[in-house]
Amino acid sequence: MSQTLGPIALRPISQERVWGVTQLPAWYPQPAPGKPIGELWLTAAECIAQTESTHGKSLAELVQANPTLFGNSADGFPLLVKTLFPREKLSVQVHPNDAEAQATLNQPRGKSECWYVLSAEPGAEVAVGFREAITPEEIREAITTNTLESKLRYIPVKAGDMVYVDAGTVHAIGPGMVVLETQEYSDVTYRLYDYGRPRELHIDAGLAVSKTTTQAGLVAPEEHEGFTRLCTSPYFVVDRFTLDGTHAPLGKQGELQLLVALTEGCFLECSTGTAIPLLPGWATILPAEPVAYTLRSAFGATVIRIAEH
C-alpha cells in the first residue's frame, strides 16, 4: 500500500464571544481572565494537525496539498464543526443559502447547520423560525419595536437532542447548554436582533434571505446497524457511535469522515496496523483513503461521526 496520511487530530481554536463562558471542560485550555470563550472551532482552516505524520501543518495546507482526500473542493474543507458554550442568549440571526451567497457575496457556500445538544440545563431552549405566518415587513417592525423574541418558535432541548437549521431559517440559541454544531464551511452571518448589545445588525441583508417556511426543527434519531443516524442533510450526515467494552467498524472506507469523541478512553484502529487515542472534544479527520477504521473502547464511550452527504 502506498503511503497514506492516516487520521489527523486537529487542535481546536478558541473564539472569544461576549456571550461565552469563563470555564471550559477540563480537557480544553481554560479561558484567560476577562476573555469568555463562546466557540471552539474544531475543523477551522487554521487548526494545526497534532498527529505524527502531519504534525505542525494546518488543515488548509493539508487540503491544498491533497484536495482529492478532503472533499475534492477548490473552496477548501467543506465542513466546519464547532462546540458552542452559550452563557447568555445568542443573537437572532439568519444565513444565506448557497445560491444567495454565490450571487451576492461571491462566497462559495451559504450555511445550513445542525446542533447536537451535549448538555442542557432545565429550561434550555432554542428558537427556529416563527410561531405563525409573518411577512418581512412584520419582522422588520418587530425588530424595531423590540418584540421579535415573542414572534419566534421556541423548542425545549435536552442532552441528546438534534436540531436541524437549514439556510434561511431565523434562529437563536439560548443559554445553559453546550452544543456540537456541524455546518457548511461558511462564516456568513446576518444578525437581526441582539437584545440591545452594541453590535452591528444586518437587517436589510438578513431579511433578504429569511424564509418564513423552512425544514428546521428537532430531528428524530434513526437506528442503523452499529450506530444511530442523528441528522441527514444535503450537505452532511451526523452519526453517533456508543461503545461499552465493544468495537464498531466505521464503514465508509475511502470516504472523507471526521470524528469527535465526547468521552475519554476511545481508540481508533486502522487497517494499516496503527491505533491512536481519540482526544475528547477534538476533531480527528479521516481522509478519503483506502483505509478501514474501527472504534474501540474498554468502557463506555460516545463518538460522533460526521461525513459529507
Secondary structure, 3 states (H helix, E strand, C coil): CCCCCCCEEECCEEEEEEEEECCCCCCCCCCCCCCCEEEEECCCCCCEECCHHHCCCEHHHHHHHCHHHCCCCCCCCCEEEEEECCCCCCCEEECCCHHHHHHHCCCCCCCCEEEEEEEECCCCEEEEEECCCCCHHHHHHHHHCCCHHHHEEEEECCCCCEEEECCCCCEEECCCEEEEEEEECCCCCEEEECCCCCCCCCHHHHHHHCCCCCCCEECCCEEECCEEEEEECCCEEEEEEEEECCEEECCCCCCCEEEEECCCCEEEEECCCCEEECCCCCEEEECCCCCCEEEEECCEEEEEEEEEC
